[in-house]
């Protein structure tokens, strides 16, 4: 079964999936409420007695209701429920207060190293949330792109009368405007001319499905041998080298990734190798303080390779697990940039022969085709192993992922789906396609 067929089946079963997710989330929230109520009762014995009595009364009330179906409530039942309601409200206020405190801790700049969760129940609870929320993250993160893409397709089909040469010319322009890339737009237009006739597609939904199916098929075929995973060293420090022009969110990506690995219990080190951009060193140092990891720095205008050398030596001697290296992105002088990156890589390889494990190019999704141009230029300058696509939630140009895969054959490995610390996600090809085309595909009828 192809990706398009799997997505169509997923869309047709969407209400059931959403219902199941809601039930899982509700169960998780009830568990949280139970934990907070327990903690409160331990600190106050009298409250514990009241809660126990109320719980028993509430249980009796539920049993009475189930036996008699619908009956008028007695005064005693109403009094007990009122007491129970007050306790639930108190617990809810406690939970809300706890959540606010957690939010503030994440947002504040702190030197404290955040320890990962240690108790098994909490770990299991986090895993359930991640499993349930990943589709939601892509759904929300690609909302603008989906709306923009759908609007363009709908505008094209609004004037749909018959499938002729004029229609396919307009289709090419529509797809290019949707940032899927010139080559991809041409390829889809050519392949669809025969396919639409073969299907005898007459309705707008049939034509729309044919367009999206061809997009998905090309995307799937071009990604057959694509590796979207991040690679780590079998022993010794893992080194990720980040490249990209200024302003694309490169330093922020490094900070968020450092937080992720630090939360997983890994020992993380940052290297401020962008020594020429004003404020770049301070920005990375601030991220280090915020997430509780060490940063190797030198004064502005220092040799970037010297910074990286110090960081590599420190990582080896002090047994760091991860070294994340920031670099300059002066594309206007590609020759100097190429020499600088080559020197940095030589310094790393001399001390760690198998490093860097990844050379990640950060691209700003909001720039659309400009991001594609930057990717082509950086691909000429250095051996890019993967793409970090930032700010995907803030743009209607999510189609650029299709262009990157189809025209550059570079794997997208990380995507920014929001501004929160944990909104930097590993790229999931299927979740991306689901999020981009949700609501635009006719559900499959069994």
C-alpha positions in Angstrom: 0.0 0.0 0.0 1.4 3.4 -1.0 1.8 6.4 1.2 -1.2 8.2 -0.4 -3.5 5.2 0.2 -2.3 4.9 3.8 -3.0 8.6 4.3 -6.4 8.4 2.7 -7.3 5.5 5.1 -5.9 7.6 8.0 -8.1 10.6 7.0 -11.2 8.4 6.7 -10.5 7.1 10.2 -9.6 10.4 11.7 -12.6 10.9 14.0 -11.9 7.5 15.6 -8.2 8.4 16.0 -9.0 11.8 17.5 -11.5 10.2 19.9 -8.9 7.7 21.0 -6.3 10.4 21.6 -8.8 12.5 23.6 -9.5 9.5 25.8 -5.8 8.9 26.3 -5.2 12.6 27.2 -8.2 12.5 29.5 -6.8 9.4 31.3 -3.4 11.2 31.6 -5.1 14.3 33.1 -7.1 12.2 35.6 -3.8 10.5 36.7 -2.3 14.0 37.2 -5.3 15.1 39.2 -5.1 12.0 41.4 -1.3 12.6 42.1 -1.9 16.2 43.1 -4.8 15.2 45.4 -2.7 12.5 47.0 0.2 15.0 47.6 -2.3 17.5 49.2 -3.8 14.8 51.5 -0.4 13.7 52.7 0.4 17.3 53.9 -3.0 17.7 55.7 -4.5 14.6 57.5 -7.8 16.2 58.1 -8.2 17.0 54.3 -7.3 13.4 53.6 -10.1 12.2 55.9 -12.6 14.6 54.2 -11.5 13.5 50.7 -11.8 9.8 51.6 -15.3 10.3 53.0 -16.3 12.4 50.0 -14.8 9.8 47.6 -16.8 7.0 49.3 -20.0 9.1 49.2 -19.4 10.0 45.5 -18.9 6.3 44.8 -22.2 5.4 46.4 -23.9 8.2 44.4 -22.5 6.8 41.2 -23.7 3.3 42.1 -27.2 4.7 42.9 -27.3 6.5 39.6 -26.3 3.5 37.6 -29.0 1.3 39.3 -31.9 3.7 38.9 -30.8 5.3 35.6 -32.2 8.9 36.1 -33.7 9.9 39.4 -34.1 13.2 41.2 -31.1 13.9 43.5 -31.6 14.0 47.3 -30.4 16.9 49.4 -27.7 14.7 50.9 -26.4 13.8 47.4 -26.3 17.4 46.3 -24.4 18.3 49.5 -21.9 15.6 48.9 -21.5 16.5 45.3 -21.0 20.2 46.3 -18.2 19.1 48.6 -16.7 17.0 45.9 -16.9 19.8 43.5 -15.1 22.1 45.8 -12.3 19.6 46.2 -12.0 19.1 42.5 -11.8 22.9 42.0 -9.1 23.0 44.7 -7.2 20.2 42.9 -7.6 22.0 39.6 -6.3 25.2 41.0 -3.3 23.3 42.4 -2.7 21.8 39.0 -3.0 25.1 37.2 -0.6 26.7 39.7 1.9 23.9 39.1 1.7 24.3 35.4 2.3 28.0 35.6 5.3 27.4 37.8 6.7 24.9 35.3 6.2 27.3 32.4 8.1 30.1 34.3 11.0 27.8 35.1 11.4 26.9 31.4 11.2 30.5 30.3 13.7 31.9 32.9 17.4 32.0 32.1 18.9 29.8 34.7 22.3 28.1 35.4 20.7 25.1 37.0 21.0 21.9 35.1 17.6 20.4 34.7 17.5 16.8 35.7 15.5 14.3 33.6 12.6 12.5 35.2 13.6 9.6 37.4 10.4 7.9 38.5 8.9 5.3 36.2 5.3 6.5 36.4 6.3 10.0 35.3 8.4 8.6 32.4 5.5 6.5 31.2 3.2 9.5 31.4 5.5 11.6 29.3 5.8 8.8 26.7 2.0 8.6 26.4 1.8 12.4 25.8 4.6 12.3 23.2 2.9 9.5 21.3 -0.5 11.2 21.3 0.8 14.7 20.6 3.3 14.2 17.7 0.5 14.2 15.1 -1.0 17.2 16.8 2.3 19.0 16.7 2.6 18.5 12.9 -1.1 19.3 12.5 -0.7 22.7 14.3 2.8 23.4 12.9 1.6 23.0 9.3 -1.7 24.7 9.7 -0.7 27.8 7.8 1.0 25.8 5.0 -2.0 23.5 4.7 -4.4 26.5 4.6 -2.3 28.3 2.0 -1.7 25.2 -0.1 -5.4 24.3 0.0 -6.4 27.8 -0.9 -4.2 27.7 -4.0 -5.6 24.3 -5.1 -9.2 25.4 -4.5 -8.6 28.7 -6.4 -7.3 26.7 -9.3 -10.3 24.3 -9.2 -12.8 27.1 -8.8 -12.3 28.0 -12.4 -12.1 24.3 -13.4 -14.2 23.6 -16.5 -12.2 21.0 -18.4 -8.8 19.5 -18.3 -6.9 21.1 -21.1 -3.5 22.7 -21.8 -4.6 26.0 -20.1 -5.5 24.0 -16.9 -2.1 22.4 -16.7 -0.3 25.7 -17.3 -2.2 27.2 -14.4 -1.4 24.1 -12.4 2.3 24.6 -12.9 2.1 28.2 -11.7 0.0 27.2 -8.7 2.5 24.6 -7.6 5.4 26.9 -8.0 3.6 29.5 -5.9 3.1 26.8 -3.3 6.9 26.5 -3.1 7.1 22.8 -4.2 9.8 23.8 -6.7 10.0 24.5 -10.4 11.2 21.0 -11.3 8.6 19.3 -9.2 5.8 21.5 -10.6 6.9 20.7 -14.2 7.2 17.0 -13.5 3.7 16.8 -11.9 2.1 18.7 -14.7 3.6 16.4 -17.3 2.7 13.2 -15.5 -0.8 14.3 -14.7 -1.9 15.1 -18.3 -2.1 11.4 -19.2 -3.2 10.2 -15.8 -6.2 12.6 -15.4 -7.5 11.5 -18.8 -6.9 7.8 -18.0 -8.9 8.2 -14.8 -11.6 10.1 -16.6 -11.5 12.6 -13.7 -14.4 15.0 -14.1 -15.2 16.2 -10.6 -13.1 18.8 -8.7 -12.4 16.3 -5.9 -11.1 13.7 -8.4 -8.8 16.2 -10.0 -7.6 17.5 -6.6 -6.9 13.9 -5.4 -5.0 13.2 -8.6 -2.8 16.2 -8.0 -2.1 15.5 -4.4 -1.6 11.8 -5.0 1.1 12.6 -7.6 2.8 15.0 -5.2 2.8 12.3 -2.5 4.0 9.6 -4.9 6.9 11.8 -6.1 7.8 12.7 -2.5 7.7 9.1 -1.5 9.7 7.8 -4.4 12.4 10.5 -4.1 12.8 9.5 -0.4 13.2 5.8 -0.9 16.9 5.7 0.3 16.7 8.9 2.4 18.0 8.8 6.0 16.2 11.3 8.2 17.9 10.1 11.4 20.7 11.8 13.3 23.9 9.8 13.7 25.9 9.5 16.8 29.5 8.3 17.5 29.9 4.7 18.6 32.4 5.9 21.2 33.7 9.3 22.3 32.0 12.6 21.8 29.4 13.1 19.0 30.0 16.3 17.0 27.2 18.2 15.1 28.4 21.0 13.0 25.8 23.7 12.2 25.9 25.9 9.1 23.6 28.5 7.6 23.2 32.2 7.0 22.5 34.7 9.8 19.0 35.0 11.0 17.7 31.5 10.1 17.4 30.3 13.7 20.7 28.4 13.8 21.8 29.4 17.3 18.3 28.9 18.7 18.2 25.4 17.1 21.5 24.6 18.9 20.1 25.8 22.2 16.9 23.7 21.9 18.8 20.6 20.8 21.2 21.1 23.7 18.3 21.2 26.1 16.9 18.0 24.6 20.0 16.0 25.1 20.7 17.5 28.5 17.2 16.5 29.6 18.0 13.0 28.3 20.9 12.9 30.8 23.7 13.5 28.2 26.7 15.7 29.0 26.5 18.5 26.4 29.0 21.1 25.3 28.5 24.1 22.9 31.2 25.8 20.8 30.7 29.5 19.8 32.4 29.2 16.4 30.6 32.2 14.9 33.1 34.8 16.1 32.4 37.5 13.4 28.7 38.2 13.8 28.0 40.8 16.5 26.3 39.3 19.5 26.6 35.7 18.3 28.9 34.6 21.1 26.8 36.2 23.7 23.6 34.7 22.3 25.0 31.2 22.5 26.5 31.8 25.9 23.0 32.9 27.1 21.5 29.7 25.7 24.1 27.7 27.6 23.0 29.4 30.9 19.4 28.9 30.0 19.6 25.2 29.5 22.4 24.5 31.9 25.2 23.4 29.6 28.9 24.6 29.2 29.9 26.8 26.3 33.5 27.3 24.9 34.0 30.9 23.7 36.8 33.2 22.7 36.7 37.0 22.0 35.1 38.4 18.9 37.1 38.1 15.7 39.0 35.1 17.0 39.9 32.2 14.7 36.7 30.0 14.6 38.9 26.9 14.2 40.7 27.8 17.4 37.4 27.9 19.3 36.4 24.5 17.9 39.8 23.0 18.7 39.5 24.1 22.4 36.0 22.6 22.5 37.0 19.3 21.0 39.9 18.9 23.4 37.6 19.8 26.4 35.0 17.3 25.1 37.5 14.5 24.9 39.2 15.2 28.3 36.0 15.7 30.3 34.0 12.9 28.6 31.2 15.0 27.0 28.6 13.0 25.0 27.6 15.7 22.6 29.4 18.7 21.1 27.3 21.2 19.1 29.3 23.7 17.0 28.0 27.0 15.8 29.6 28.5 12.7 29.5 31.7 10.6 27.3 31.9 7.6 28.8 34.6 5.3 27.6 33.3 2.0 28.4 36.5 0.3 32.0 35.4 0.3 31.8 31.7 -0.4 35.5 31.2 -1.0 36.4 32.4 2.5 33.5 30.5 4.0 34.6 27.3 2.3 38.2 27.7 3.6 36.9 28.4 7.1 34.6 25.4 7.2 37.3 23.1 5.8 39.7 24.3 8.5 37.1 23.6 11.2 36.4 20.1 9.9 40.2 19.4 9.7 40.6 20.4 13.3 37.7 18.2 14.4 38.8 15.2 12.3 42.4 15.4 13.6 41.2 14.8 17.2 38.1 12.7 16.4 38.6 10.8 13.1 35.0 9.9 12.7 33.6 13.3 13.4 31.6 15.4 12.6 28.8 12.9 12.6 26.4 15.5 11.1 26.8 18.7 9.2 23.4 20.3 9.5 22.2 23.2 7.4 19.7 25.5 9.1 17.1 27.0 6.7 14.3 29.4 7.4 11.0 28.0 6.0 9.5 31.4 5.8 11.9 32.4 3.0 10.5 29.8 0.6 12.4 29.5 -2.6 15.3 31.6 -1.1 15.8 28.8 1.3 16.2 26.4 -1.6 18.8 28.7 -3.2 20.7 28.9 0.1 20.7 25.1 0.3 22.1 24.7 -3.2 24.9 27.2 -2.4 25.8 25.6 0.9 25.8 22.2 -0.7 28.5 23.5 -3.0 30.5 24.9 -0.1 30.5 21.9 2.3 29.3 18.3 2.7 25.8 18.9 4.2 24.4 15.7 5.7 20.9 17.1 6.6 18.6 20.0 6.8 17.1 21.8 9.9 14.0 23.6 8.7 13.1 26.3 11.2 10.0 28.4 11.7 7.8 25.9 9.8 4.8 26.8 12.0 5.0 30.5 11.0 4.7 30.2 7.3 2.4 29.0 4.5 5.5 27.7 2.6 5.7 24.2 4.0 5.8 22.9 0.4 9.5 23.8 0.4 10.1 20.4 2.1 8.9 18.7 -1.1 11.3 20.8 -3.2 14.3 20.1 -0.9 13.7 16.4 -1.2 12.9 16.3 -4.9 15.5 18.8 -6.2 18.4 18.7 -3.7 18.1 15.1 -2.4 19.0 16.3 1.1 17.2 14.7 4.0 15.3 17.0 6.4 16.3 15.8 9.9 14.9 18.4 12.3 11.9 20.8 12.0 10.8 23.8 14.1 7.1 23.4 14.8 6.7 26.2 17.4 8.5 28.6 19.7 8.6 26.3 22.8 11.7 24.5 24.0 10.4 21.1 22.9 8.9 22.2 19.5 12.2 21.3 17.7 11.2 17.8 16.5 12.8 15.0 14.6 11.4 15.1 11.1 8.8 12.5 10.3 8.0 12.2 6.5 4.6 10.6 7.0 3.6 13.1 9.8 4.6 15.9 7.5 2.6 14.7 4.5 -0.4 14.1 6.9 -0.1 17.6 8.3 0.3 19.2 4.9 -2.6 17.5 3.1 -5.1 16.9 6.0 -8.6 17.8 4.8 -7.5 18.1 1.2 -7.9 14.4 0.3 -11.2 12.7 -0.2 -11.5 10.0 2.6 -11.5 6.4 1.3 -14.9 4.7 1.4 -14.8 1.0 2.2 
